[in-house]
Amino acid sequence: MCKFISVLALLALSLGLNARALAQNEELAAQNPDFRTLQPTWFQAAEPFRVIGDLHFVGVQGLAIYFIPTPDGHILIDGGTPQNAPLIIQSIRDLGYDPREIKILLNTHAHFDHSGGLAAMKEMSGAELIASEGDRSALESGYYLGYEDVPWLSAPPVIVDKVIADEETVTLGDVTLTAHMTPGHTRGCTSWSLTVEEAGQPYEVLIFCSATVALNRLEAPPQYEGINADYRYTFEKVGNWVPDVFLANHPGFFGMKEKRARQVDGDALAFVDETEFPVFIDRMEEWFDAALAKQRAALDQSD
């Protein structure tokens, strides 16, 4: 691990990352010797590419991070793990853009695999971080809400410059994104939507936060107060959403590998599928119901 992190540090320094953010990244990684064995694809570089319109993928094999260039500066959505920042920077440069011109950082939710690299990206670019009030405390403390005593789930703290509310918008240059509060997975889980143009046609894109249960405790004690009501609220809210393009922060959620292969073969609209998100969210609700029943049964057995 130490050798791997040292290599990352040298790469990051060559790309202009701030040394203080690097030190935070190394310290967090050192707290869990098996950090990368849990999800190795979260740390493996991936080819950056244009998804549709001006929306680009600059993530790693197992984590989707999105980049939108504009004439007035650039937008980055999510920061991956603390160790992903050098890879994100390199991907942006490989696309032909200067990562120092990022003006706005957005976040889907405050878990270390999606917010961990934000501090380093902010240090490097001076960008404004815009996030929800629900996730603000977790971003600014670095803690994983409900697991404050598990150091390796933490992320480098990052200051939120502006709090955004449900249905408010963020505009930079000719790009406008709308924030949609979809809580449950985290208290301030935020999905983002925007309209892009491809071959002269507009397409509605949804970057969905998440609705998995993952490590969340739903009962006794819950991960946070009101978590179950938040999940139900989100399922009800998004139940009739039919975006043209469904994206998420884990490539496997929306079949990125297969769609990218079709795109490379010449299908310019490989990521357009208005039937996909309704099927996905129905599955998420089924998984939530099953997880809730399982956790309740476990509690009953322990009484």
N, C-alpha and C positions, 0 to 999 in steps of 0.2 A: 504493500500500500504506500509506504513512504516514498519508494522510488517513483511510483506512478504519480503521486501528488507533486513530487519535485519536478517531474517532466512537465506537468500541467502548469506549474508555477513559472517555469522558464518560458513556455509558450505564451502564457498570459502576459508576462512582462514584455515579451517581444511585440505583443499586440497592443500594449499601452494600458493594461489594467492597473488600477491603483493597488499599491502594495498592502495597504491596510485591509482592503476587501479580500485580497489573496490570503492574508494571514487568517482571517475569519473562516474562509473556505477550508483551509488546511486543518485548522483546529477542529472544526465540525466533523470532517471526514475521519480524523484520527480518533474520535470518541467512539467509533464503531468499526472494529477491524473488518467486519463483513459487509461494510456499507455497499459496495458495488456488487456483491454476490447476490443480493436480494433481487435486484432487477438490473442485470448487466446492460440491457439495451438502453437504459436511461443514461449511459455514459459513453455510448458508441456513436461516433460521428456519422452523419448522414449527408447525402447530396442535397444542397439547397435547390429549390426550383420554384417557378411561378405556378401557382395553383390555378388561378383564374383572375382575369382583370389585372389589377396591380397588387394583388394579394400573393405573398410569397411564403413558402415554408423554409424556416431556418433552424429547425430543431434537430434532435438526435433521433436515433433509431426508435426509441420507445417513448419519446415526448415530443409533442407538436408545439412549436413556437412560431409565431407569425410576424411577418415584417411587411409594412406598407410604406413604400417611398412616396413622397410628395415633393412638389417644387419648393415647399417652405420648410422642409425637414422631414423626418421619418417617424413612423410609429412602430413600436414593438409590443407585441401582446404575449406576455409571460416571459419568465426568465429561466425555466428549467431548474435543475439542481444547482447548488453552489458551484459545482465543478464544471457546469456547462458553459459558463460565460465565455471562455476562450474559443470554444467551438462555435458559439453563436456569432461572435465577432468575425471569425474567419469566414463563416458562411455568408455573412452580409458583404464582406469584402469580395468573396468569390462571385457574388452577383453583380459586382461593379459599383457598390455604394460604400460610402464612408460611415461606419457605425458611430463616429463622433458627431454626426449630424442627426442622430435620434433626438427628437424634441419631446416625445410623449411616450411614457411607459404605461401600459395597462396590464391588469392582472385578472385572470379568471377566478382564482381563489388562493388563499394563503396557506398552502401546504408546501413543504420544502421542495417537492419535485416540480413545482410550477412557479414558486416565488423565490427560490433559493438564489438564483443568479441576478435578481433585480438590483441588489445593493451594488454589486460590481458594475453592472451596466450603467447604473445611475452615476457612480463615481467616474466612470470613463467618459460619459457623454454630457453630464449635467442636465439630463432630461427631467421633465416634470413627471412624477408618479401620480396617477389618478386611480383611485380605488374606492370601494364601498366602505361605508361606515361600519358595517358588520364585520369586515375583515381587517379594519384599520388597526385594532389593538394587536392582532396576531402578526401583522406585517411589521409594525413598529417595535414590538418586543422580540420578534423572531420565534416565539413559541408556537407550537402546534396546539391549538385550542383544545383543552381537555387532556393533553399529554405534556403538560408543562414540565413534568419530572423525567421526561425521556429526551436526553440531550441530542441524540442523533437524529431525532425528528425535527429539530429546530433549523432555522435558517438565519443567515446574517440579517440583523434588523435593518429596516429601510424606512425612511420617513415618507409618509403620504403627504404630498403637497396640496392635493385637492380631493375632496370627497365628492363622489358622484351618487346620485339617487336614481331610483327606478325610472326608466324611460327618458332620462336626461341624455344629452348628446355630447360628443367630443368631436371637434372639427379641426383639421389641420390641412392647409392647402385646399385641394378639391375633394378631400375625403371626410366623410362624416360617419361616425359609429354611434350606435344607440346602446346604452347599458340596460340590461334586463336583470333585475334581481331574481335569482332562482335558488333560494337558500335550501339548506338541508345538508348537502355534502360538506359545506362550511356555512357559518352563520351569514357570511356576506357573499356567497357564491354568485358570480356575475357572468352572465352570458352576453355576448356582443354580436350585434348584427350590423350589416352594411350592404349597400348596393354596389355591385361592380358591373363593368361592361365588358363583354366578350363578343367579338365579331359583330359589333354594332347593336347587340341586344343586352338589356339589363337583366341581372340575376340577383336575387336576394340570398345573401350568405348569412348563415348562423354559425357562430363559434360558441358551442354550448359548453357551459362550465363543467358540470358533472351532476349525476344523480345516483352514483353508486354509494353503497354503504361503506365499503372498504374497511378501514379500522374503526369506524364510528361505533360507539356504544349507544344503543337506542333506548336502553332501560337501565335504571338502578346502578349507578347514577348515569344519566344521559351525558353524551359528549358535551352538550350545552343545553341549557333550559329551552324547551320549545322545539327541539330538533325534529321530533316526529310530525308536529304540526307544520313545520317548514317544508319537510319533504312532501306532505300532502298538498300544501299550497302550490308547490312547484309543479307537481304532476297535474293539478287542476289547471294551472295557468298555461302550461305549454301543450296541453293535450290536443289543441286544435292548430298548432303551428305546423305550417307546411313550407319550409324554406326550399328554395331551388337547390341550394348547396348546403349540406350539413357537414360541419367540421367540429372537431373536439380537440382536447389537449393530449389525448393518447391516440396515436395513429390507428391502432387496432379497432377503436370504436367506430371508425367510419371507413374501414377498408382502404387505407391510403396506399398501401403497397400495390394492391391490385389495380386501383384507379390510376396510379402513377404509371404503371406498366402500359395501360391502355393509352394514356396521354402520350407517352414516348412513341407508341406505335402510330400516332397520328390523330387520336380522338381528342380534339380541342375541348370538348365538353364532358370529359371523363368524370369530372367531379359533380356534374349536374344530375340530381336524382331526387325529385320532390316526394318520392314515396318512402325515402329512407328514414327520415327523422321520426315520423309517427310510429314506425315499427320499432325503432330504437327506444323511444321513451316508454312504449308499452312494456318492453322487456325490462327496462329499469324499474318500473313500478312493480312488476312481478317479482324481481329480485329483492326489492325493498320489502315487500310483504313476506317473502320467504325468510329473509334475514330477521325481521321483527319477530316472526313466529318462533324461529330457532332460538333467538336470544331470550324470549319470554319462557320458552320451555326449559332452557338451561337454568334460569332463575328459579323456576318452580321445583326443579330437581334438587337444587341446592338448599331449599327451605327445610 
